[in-house]
């Protein structure tokens, strides 16, 4: 009887231990799977952000270069060397003076912030930079809108009055410049002496300087964020 009781207690102890181990194992597996799902979600978020910042970085650099190139054309048009410019160079000055890009603000980061899922990113320093990023875009967006209003209200009507553009390009990538090198219309040369127009161009040039600096600063910040995103993504590969 005693031996039977001892055997029963031993069996109960083993079965209890097996149950406890199986429960602990189940909890461990669940915790591992939950952690794995969190890692996969974070990786997916980081990949989406990397794609967005690569695109943003490229556009910021493109428009910074556009403004700096335009500044050079405008400065030549305002200088004594305007008589040395050809038709395409003068039209390039007019084109850069009359085109303003307004940087859009939507994307993966906006969706991430709106959903409250930013905390899914484990790196605190990345989260801190991402929270501040919309402020960079908001400043650029506001300045671009002000510049576009100025251009559409002041520069474009003045140019249209003097016959620019003489014809529109079939492709939007050309930015209005379609004329081949040739004689410069007298009205274009008159603009170089027009005091009011020169004042408008000087103001436009100042806005372009500011825009170029803003875009370059934001581009540099985007580069830093990209480095951090890629470093975090690299950790997932190890």
Backbone as numpy.savetxt, mean C-alpha at the origin, in Angstrom:
# Nx Ny Nz CAx CAy CAz Cx Cy Cz
-10.61 -65.61 48.78 -11.43 -64.40 48.78 -10.58 -63.14 48.78
-9.59 -63.17 49.65 -8.68 -62.02 49.75 -7.92 -61.82 48.45
-7.43 -62.98 47.90 -6.69 -62.89 46.62 -7.59 -62.35 45.51
-8.85 -62.76 45.50 -9.78 -62.30 44.47 -10.02 -60.80 44.59
-10.17 -60.35 45.85 -10.38 -58.92 46.10 -9.18 -58.10 45.66
-7.99 -58.64 45.93 -6.76 -57.94 45.53 -6.67 -57.84 44.02
-7.07 -58.95 43.35 -7.05 -58.95 41.89 -8.02 -57.92 41.34
-9.23 -57.85 41.95 -10.23 -56.88 41.49 -9.75 -55.44 41.64
-9.13 -55.14 42.78 -8.60 -53.78 43.00 -7.48 -53.46 42.03
-6.67 -54.45 41.75 -5.57 -54.24 40.79 -6.12 -53.95 39.41
-7.17 -54.72 39.02 -7.79 -54.51 37.71 -8.46 -53.14 37.64
-9.14 -52.79 38.74 -9.81 -51.47 38.78 -8.78 -50.34 38.66
-7.65 -50.52 39.36 -6.60 -49.51 39.31 -6.05 -49.35 37.89
-5.85 -50.52 37.25 -5.32 -50.48 35.87 -6.33 -49.83 34.94
-7.58 -50.22 35.08 -8.61 -49.65 34.21 -8.77 -48.15 34.44
-8.70 -47.78 35.74 -8.80 -46.34 36.06 -7.64 -45.57 35.45
-6.45 -46.15 35.60 -5.26 -45.50 35.03 -5.39 -45.38 33.52
-5.91 -46.42 32.89 -6.08 -46.41 31.44 -7.07 -45.33 31.02
-8.15 -45.20 31.81 -9.15 -44.16 31.51 -8.54 -42.77 31.66
-7.80 -42.58 32.76 -7.16 -41.28 33.00 -6.18 -40.95 31.88
-5.38 -41.95 31.50 -4.40 -41.73 30.42 -5.10 -41.40 29.12
-6.20 -42.14 28.83 -6.91 -41.88 27.58 -7.53 -40.49 27.58
-8.04 -40.05 28.75 -8.61 -38.70 28.84 -7.53 -37.65 28.65
-6.39 -37.87 29.34 -5.28 -36.92 29.19 -4.77 -36.89 27.75
-4.73 -38.06 27.13 -4.28 -38.13 25.73 -5.25 -37.39 24.82
-6.55 -37.56 25.11 -7.56 -36.87 24.30 -7.42 -35.36 24.46
-7.22 -34.90 25.70 -7.02 -33.48 25.94 -5.77 -32.97 25.23
-4.72 -33.79 25.28 -3.47 -33.41 24.63 -3.65 -33.29 23.12
-4.35 -34.27 22.55 -4.59 -34.24 21.11 -5.45 -33.04 20.74
-6.49 -32.77 21.54 -7.36 -31.62 21.28 -6.56 -30.31 21.37
-5.73 -30.22 22.41 -4.92 -29.01 22.58 -3.95 -28.84 21.42
-3.34 -29.97 21.01 -2.42 -29.90 19.87 -3.15 -29.47 18.60
-4.34 -30.04 18.39 -5.09 -29.72 17.19 -5.56 -28.26 17.19
-5.99 -27.80 18.38 -6.39 -26.39 18.49 -5.20 -25.48 18.21
-4.04 -25.85 18.77 -2.84 -25.06 18.51 -2.45 -25.09 17.04
-2.62 -26.26 16.43 -2.30 -26.39 15.00 -3.23 -25.55 14.16
-4.53 -25.54 14.50 -5.48 -24.71 13.77 -5.15 -23.23 13.93
-4.74 -22.83 15.15 -4.35 -21.44 15.38 -3.13 -21.07 14.52
-2.18 -22.01 14.45 -0.99 -21.76 13.64 -1.33 -21.62 12.16
-2.21 -22.50 11.68 -2.61 -22.44 10.27 -3.36 -21.15 9.97
-4.21 -20.73 10.90 -4.95 -19.48 10.70 -3.99 -18.29 10.69
-3.04 -18.31 11.63 -2.06 -17.21 11.66 -1.23 -17.18 10.38
-0.82 -18.35 9.91 -0.04 -18.43 8.68 -0.84 -17.87 7.50
-2.11 -18.22 7.44 -2.97 -17.73 6.37 -3.11 -16.21 6.43
-3.25 -15.68 7.64 -3.35 -14.23 7.82 -2.07 -13.54 7.37
-0.93 -14.09 7.77 0.36 -13.49 7.41 0.59 -13.52 5.90
0.19 -14.61 5.25 0.34 -14.71 3.79 -0.51 -13.64 3.11
-1.75 -13.48 3.57 -2.62 -12.45 2.99 -2.06 -11.06 3.18
-1.50 -10.79 4.35 -0.91 -9.48 4.62 0.34 -9.26 3.77
1.13 -10.31 3.59 2.32 -10.17 2.76 1.94 -9.79 1.34
0.94 -10.46 0.78 0.49 -10.14 -0.57 0.01 -8.70 -0.65
-0.75 -8.26 0.35 -1.26 -6.89 0.34 -0.14 -5.87 0.42
0.85 -6.11 1.28 1.91 -5.13 1.46 2.89 -5.12 0.29
3.05 -6.24 -0.38 3.86 -6.24 -1.61 3.21 -5.32 -2.65
1.88 -5.45 -2.79 1.15 -4.62 -3.74 1.20 -3.15 -3.33
0.95 -2.88 -2.05 0.97 -1.50 -1.57 2.35 -0.88 -1.74
3.37 -1.65 -1.40 4.74 -1.15 -1.50 5.05 -0.74 -2.94
4.63 -1.58 -3.89 4.87 -1.28 -5.30 4.15 -0.03 -5.75
2.89 0.13 -5.32 2.13 1.31 -5.73 2.66 2.58 -5.08
3.06 2.49 -3.83 3.65 3.65 -3.17 4.92 4.10 -3.87
5.75 3.15 -4.25 6.99 3.48 -4.95 6.69 4.05 -6.34
5.71 3.47 -7.03 5.35 3.93 -8.37 4.92 5.39 -8.35
4.06 5.74 -7.40 3.56 7.12 -7.38 4.57 8.10 -6.79
5.46 7.62 -5.95 6.56 8.48 -5.50 7.44 8.84 -6.69
7.76 7.84 -7.52 8.58 8.09 -8.71 7.83 8.97 -9.72
6.52 8.75 -9.86 5.72 9.57 -10.76 5.81 11.04 -10.36
5.66 11.32 -9.09 5.72 12.70 -8.62 7.11 13.30 -8.78
8.13 12.53 -8.48 9.49 13.07 -8.60 9.85 13.34 -10.07
9.40 12.47 -10.96 9.63 12.71 -12.39 8.87 13.94 -12.84
7.64 14.09 -12.38 6.84 15.25 -12.73 7.46 16.55 -12.25
8.03 16.50 -11.06 8.68 17.70 -10.52 9.80 18.16 -11.46
10.57 17.23 -11.98 11.67 17.58 -12.89 11.15 18.24 -14.16
10.08 17.68 -14.74 9.50 18.28 -15.95 8.94 19.68 -15.66
8.26 19.81 -14.54 7.67 21.10 -14.20 8.75 22.15 -13.94
9.80 21.75 -13.24 10.89 22.69 -12.97 11.55 23.16 -14.27
11.71 22.26 -15.23 12.28 22.66 -16.51 11.33 23.61 -17.25
10.03 23.33 -17.17 9.05 24.18 -17.84 9.04 25.58 -17.23
9.27 25.67 -15.94 9.27 26.96 -15.26 10.60 27.70 -15.39
11.62 27.03 -15.90 12.95 27.63 -15.98 13.18 28.25 -17.36
14.35 28.87 -17.50 14.71 29.49 -18.78 14.94 28.45 -19.87
15.14 27.18 -19.48 15.42 26.13 -20.45 14.15 25.56 -21.08
13.00 26.22 -20.83 11.75 25.75 -21.42 11.82 25.73 -22.94
12.58 26.67 -23.51 12.70 26.74 -24.97 13.46 25.55 -25.54
14.17 24.81 -24.69 14.92 23.65 -25.14 14.09 22.36 -25.04
12.90 22.45 -24.48 12.06 21.27 -24.32 11.37 20.94 -25.64
11.16 19.63 -25.87 10.40 19.24 -27.05 8.92 19.08 -26.67
8.10 18.75 -27.65 6.67 18.67 -27.42 6.31 17.62 -26.37
6.92 16.46 -26.45 6.58 15.39 -25.50 7.00 15.75 -24.07
8.10 16.46 -23.92 8.55 16.86 -22.58 7.59 17.88 -21.97
7.13 18.81 -22.78 6.17 19.80 -22.28 4.86 19.11 -21.91
4.41 18.20 -22.76 3.18 17.49 -22.45 3.36 16.59 -21.23
4.56 16.10 -21.02 4.83 15.32 -19.81 4.69 16.19 -18.56
5.17 17.43 -18.65 5.02 18.36 -17.53 3.55 18.62 -17.24
2.76 18.84 -18.30 1.33 19.09 -18.12 0.62 17.86 -17.56
1.01 16.70 -18.05 0.36 15.45 -17.61 0.63 15.19 -16.14
1.88 15.30 -15.73 2.21 15.07 -14.32 1.56 16.11 -13.42
1.37 17.30 -13.95 0.73 18.34 -13.15 -0.76 18.12 -12.98
-1.36 17.35 -13.90 -2.82 17.23 -13.90 -3.33 15.86 -13.48
-2.46 14.95 -13.08 -2.88 13.61 -12.65 -2.50 13.39 -11.19
-3.48 13.01 -10.40 -3.26 12.69 -8.98 -3.90 11.34 -8.70
-3.12 10.44 -8.13 -3.66 9.14 -7.73 -4.13 9.24 -6.29
-5.32 8.71 -6.02 -5.82 8.63 -4.64 -5.67 7.19 -4.18
-4.78 6.97 -3.24 -4.46 5.63 -2.78 -5.65 5.03 -2.04
-6.08 3.84 -2.46 -7.20 3.19 -1.77 -6.74 2.62 -0.44
-7.69 2.44 0.48 -7.35 2.04 1.84 -7.84 0.65 2.20
-8.63 0.01 1.35 -9.18 -1.29 1.68 -8.18 -2.41 1.51
-8.53 -3.59 2.05 -7.65 -4.74 1.88 -7.72 -5.71 3.05
-6.78 -6.64 3.04 -6.77 -7.70 4.05 -6.62 -7.16 5.46
-5.81 -6.11 5.62 -5.60 -5.56 6.96 -6.88 -4.93 7.50
-7.59 -4.19 6.66 -8.85 -3.60 7.11 -9.82 -4.68 7.57
-9.90 -5.76 6.80 -10.79 -6.86 7.17 -10.35 -7.51 8.48
-9.05 -7.63 8.66 -8.50 -8.23 9.87 -8.81 -7.38 11.09
-8.63 -6.08 10.96 -8.90 -5.17 12.08 -10.39 -5.13 12.40
-11.22 -5.13 11.36 -12.67 -5.05 11.56 -13.21 -6.31 12.23
-12.59 -7.46 11.94 -13.07 -8.73 12.49 -12.56 -9.00 13.90
-11.61 -8.20 14.37 -11.04 -8.42 15.69 -10.09 -9.60 15.77
-9.59 -10.03 14.61 -8.71 -11.21 14.56 -7.24 -10.85 14.58
-6.92 -9.59 14.82 -5.52 -9.18 14.82 -4.72 -9.96 15.86
-5.37 -10.31 16.98 -4.68 -11.02 18.05 -4.25 -12.42 17.62
-4.74 -12.88 16.48 -4.29 -14.18 15.97 -2.81 -14.16 15.60
-2.29 -12.95 15.35 -0.85 -12.82 15.05 -0.10 -12.83 16.37
0.76 -13.78 16.54 1.43 -13.98 17.83 2.51 -12.94 18.11
3.13 -12.39 17.07 4.21 -11.43 17.25 3.63 -10.06 17.61
3.89 -9.63 18.81 3.33 -8.37 19.32 3.85 -7.16 18.54
5.11 -7.21 18.14 5.68 -6.07 17.41 5.03 -5.90 16.04
4.66 -7.00 15.42 3.94 -6.92 14.14 2.56 -6.30 14.36
1.87 -6.75 15.40 0.54 -6.21 15.69 0.61 -4.71 15.93
1.62 -4.27 16.65 1.76 -2.85 16.96 1.94 -2.02 15.69
2.73 -2.53 14.75 2.95 -1.79 13.50 1.71 -1.80 12.62
1.01 -2.92 12.60 -0.18 -3.03 11.77 -1.29 -2.10 12.26
-1.40 -1.94 13.57 -2.42 -1.04 14.13 -2.19 0.40 13.68
-0.93 0.78 13.54 -0.61 2.16 13.14 -0.67 2.37 11.63
-0.63 1.29 10.85 -0.55 1.42 9.40 -1.70 2.21 8.79
-2.96 2.00 9.21 -4.05 2.78 8.61 -3.86 4.29 8.72
-3.15 4.74 9.76 -2.89 6.18 9.90 -2.00 6.68 8.76
-1.04 5.85 8.35 -0.18 6.22 7.22 -1.03 6.42 5.97
-1.90 5.47 5.70 -2.73 5.54 4.50 -3.75 6.67 4.58
-4.27 6.91 5.76 -5.28 7.97 5.92 -4.68 9.34 5.61
-3.47 9.58 6.08 -2.79 10.85 5.80 -2.57 11.02 4.30
-2.08 9.96 3.65 -1.83 10.02 2.21 -3.14 10.22 1.46
-4.17 9.46 1.86 -5.47 9.54 1.20 -6.05 10.95 1.29
-5.98 11.56 2.47 -6.51 12.91 2.67 -5.76 13.93 1.82
-4.42 13.83 1.81 -3.61 14.77 1.02 -3.84 14.58 -0.48
-4.00 13.32 -0.90 -4.26 13.05 -2.32 -5.59 13.66 -2.76
-6.61 13.54 -1.91 -7.91 14.11 -2.25 -7.83 15.63 -2.37
-7.12 16.26 -1.44 -6.96 17.72 -1.50 -6.21 18.13 -2.77
-5.17 17.38 -3.10 -4.39 17.68 -4.29 -5.22 17.47 -5.55
-6.02 16.40 -5.58 -6.86 16.15 -6.76 -7.89 17.28 -6.93
-8.48 17.72 -5.84 -9.44 18.82 -5.94 -8.79 20.08 -6.49
-7.56 20.33 -6.06 -6.82 21.49 -6.56 -6.55 21.35 -8.05
-6.10 20.18 -8.44 -5.78 19.93 -9.85 -7.02 20.07 -10.73
-8.11 19.43 -10.31 -9.32 19.46 -11.12 -9.97 20.83 -11.14
-9.77 21.60 -10.09 -10.39 22.92 -10.02 -9.56 24.03 -10.61
-8.24 23.83 -10.66 -7.34 24.92 -11.08 -6.48 24.56 -12.30
-5.75 23.47 -12.20 -4.78 23.13 -13.25 -5.47 22.68 -14.54
-6.37 21.70 -14.42 -7.00 21.12 -15.60 -7.79 22.15 -16.42
-8.61 23.00 -15.79 -9.32 24.01 -16.59 -8.37 24.97 -17.31
-7.27 25.31 -16.67 -6.32 26.20 -17.30 -5.67 25.55 -18.51
-5.29 24.29 -18.37 -4.68 23.58 -19.49 -5.67 23.39 -20.63
-6.93 23.08 -20.28 -7.95 22.89 -21.32 -8.16 24.19 -22.10
-8.08 25.29 -21.43 -8.25 26.60 -22.08 -7.17 26.83 -23.13
-5.99 26.28 -22.88 -4.87 26.46 -23.81 -4.65 25.25 -24.72
-5.64 24.37 -24.76 -5.62 23.31 -25.76 -4.92 22.03 -25.39
-4.76 21.73 -24.11 -4.15 20.46 -23.71 -5.20 19.59 -23.04
-5.26 18.31 -23.39 -4.45 17.63 -24.42 -5.06 17.84 -25.80
-4.19 17.83 -26.83 -4.68 18.01 -28.19 -5.45 16.79 -28.67
-5.06 15.61 -28.14 -5.82 14.39 -28.42 -5.60 13.41 -27.29
-6.57 12.54 -27.09 -6.49 11.57 -26.00 -5.88 10.26 -26.49
-5.19 9.60 -25.59 -4.51 8.36 -25.95 -5.50 7.19 -25.89
-5.29 6.18 -26.72 -6.17 5.01 -26.68 -5.95 4.14 -25.45
-4.77 4.24 -24.83 -4.45 3.41 -23.67 -4.25 4.29 -22.44
-4.92 3.97 -21.32 -4.78 4.80 -20.12 -3.39 4.76 -19.51
-2.61 3.72 -19.84 -1.27 3.63 -19.27 -0.34 4.72 -19.79
-0.71 5.33 -20.93 0.17 6.34 -21.54 0.00 7.69 -20.86
-1.06 7.87 -20.08 -1.29 9.11 -19.36 -1.39 10.34 -20.27
-2.23 10.28 -21.27 -2.58 11.43 -22.11 -1.52 11.81 -23.14
-0.30 11.33 -23.01 0.77 11.79 -23.91 0.76 10.93 -25.17
0.29 11.50 -26.24 0.20 10.74 -27.50 0.97 11.42 -28.62
1.23 12.68 -28.48 1.83 13.42 -29.59 3.24 12.95 -29.88
3.55 12.88 -31.16 4.93 12.60 -31.56 5.74 13.90 -31.41
7.05 13.74 -31.40 7.89 14.94 -31.35 7.63 15.80 -32.57
7.48 17.07 -32.37 7.17 17.97 -33.47 7.07 19.39 -32.97
6.49 20.28 -33.78 6.39 21.69 -33.40 5.57 21.86 -32.12
5.99 22.78 -31.29 5.29 23.07 -30.05 4.21 24.10 -30.32
2.95 23.83 -29.98 1.88 24.79 -30.20 2.20 26.13 -29.51
1.93 27.24 -30.18 2.19 28.55 -29.57 1.50 28.72 -28.22
0.31 28.12 -28.08 -0.42 28.26 -26.82 0.35 27.65 -25.66
1.10 26.57 -25.93 1.90 25.94 -24.87 3.00 26.88 -24.41
3.64 27.55 -25.35 4.71 28.48 -25.00 4.15 29.70 -24.28
2.93 30.08 -24.63 2.31 31.20 -23.93 2.10 30.87 -22.45
1.79 29.59 -22.19 1.59 29.17 -20.81 2.86 29.35 -19.97
4.01 29.18 -20.60 5.27 29.32 -19.87 5.47 30.75 -19.38
4.78 31.70 -20.01 4.90 33.11 -19.62 3.69 33.59 -18.82
2.69 32.74 -18.70 1.46 33.12 -18.00 1.69 33.11 -16.49
1.61 34.30 -15.88 1.94 34.44 -14.45 1.04 33.58 -13.57
-0.26 33.60 -13.84 -1.19 32.84 -13.01 -0.92 31.34 -13.11
-0.67 30.87 -14.33 -0.40 29.45 -14.50 0.91 29.04 -13.84
1.90 29.89 -13.91 3.17 29.59 -13.26 2.97 29.47 -11.75
2.13 30.34 -11.21 1.85 30.27 -9.77 1.15 28.96 -9.42
0.21 28.56 -10.28 -0.48 27.29 -10.06 0.50 26.12 -10.10
1.44 26.14 -11.05 2.41 25.06 -11.17 3.36 25.02 -9.97
3.72 26.19 -9.49 4.61 26.24 -8.33 3.93 25.60 -7.12
2.65 25.91 -6.93 1.90 25.29 -5.84 1.77 23.78 -6.06
1.50 23.40 -7.30 1.38 21.97 -7.63 2.69 21.25 -7.38
3.79 21.88 -7.73 5.10 21.28 -7.50 5.33 21.03 -6.00
4.94 21.99 -5.17 5.10 21.82 -3.72 4.27 20.65 -3.21
3.06 20.50 -3.73 2.22 19.38 -3.34 2.84 18.06 -3.79
3.46 18.07 -4.96 4.09 16.84 -5.46 5.30 16.46 -4.61
6.05 17.46 -4.15 7.16 17.18 -3.24 6.64 16.50 -1.97
5.59 17.08 -1.41 5.00 16.53 -0.19 4.48 15.11 -0.42
3.81 14.90 -1.56 3.27 13.58 -1.87 4.39 12.55 -2.03
5.45 12.94 -2.72 6.58 12.03 -2.94 7.19 11.60 -1.60
7.36 12.57 -0.69 7.93 12.25 0.61 7.01 11.35 1.41
5.70 11.65 1.38 4.73 10.82 2.11 4.73 9.39 1.57
4.73 9.26 0.25 4.71 7.92 -0.35 6.00 7.16 -0.05
7.12 7.86 -0.06 8.40 7.19 0.22 8.50 6.77 1.68
8.02 7.62 2.59 8.03 7.25 4.01 7.14 6.03 4.25
5.96 6.04 3.63 5.05 4.89 3.79 5.63 3.65 3.14
6.31 3.82 2.00 6.95 2.68 1.34 8.01 2.06 2.25
8.81 2.91 2.91 9.85 2.41 3.82 9.23 1.67 5.00
8.11 2.19 5.50 7.42 1.50 6.60 6.86 0.17 6.11
6.33 0.16 4.90 5.83 -1.10 4.32 6.96 -2.11 4.18
8.16 -1.66 3.82 9.31 -2.56 3.73 9.62 -3.20 5.09
9.55 -2.40 6.15 9.83 -2.93 7.49 8.77 -3.96 7.89
7.52 -3.65 7.59 6.45 -4.59 7.93 6.61 -5.88 7.13
6.97 -5.76 5.87 7.18 -6.94 5.03 8.29 -7.82 5.58
9.37 -7.22 6.03 10.46 -8.00 6.61 9.99 -8.78 7.84
9.18 -8.14 8.66 8.68 -8.79 9.86 7.70 -9.91 9.51
6.85 -9.67 8.54 5.90 -10.70 8.11 6.63 -11.92 7.56
7.64 -11.66 6.73 8.37 -12.76 6.12 9.19 -13.53 7.14
9.71 -12.84 8.16 10.45 -13.53 9.23 9.51 -14.45 9.99
8.29 -13.99 10.26 7.32 -14.83 10.97 6.89 -16.02 10.11
6.70 -15.78 8.82 6.33 -16.88 7.92 7.45 -17.91 7.82
8.68 -17.44 7.88 9.81 -18.36 7.80 9.84 -19.30 9.00
9.36 -18.79 10.15 9.32 -19.63 11.35 8.38 -20.82 11.18
7.34 -20.64 10.36 6.40 -21.74 10.12 7.02 -22.85 9.27
8.06 -22.49 8.52 8.70 -23.48 7.65 9.73 -24.32 8.38
10.11 -23.86 9.58 11.17 -24.58 10.33 10.57 -25.60 11.27
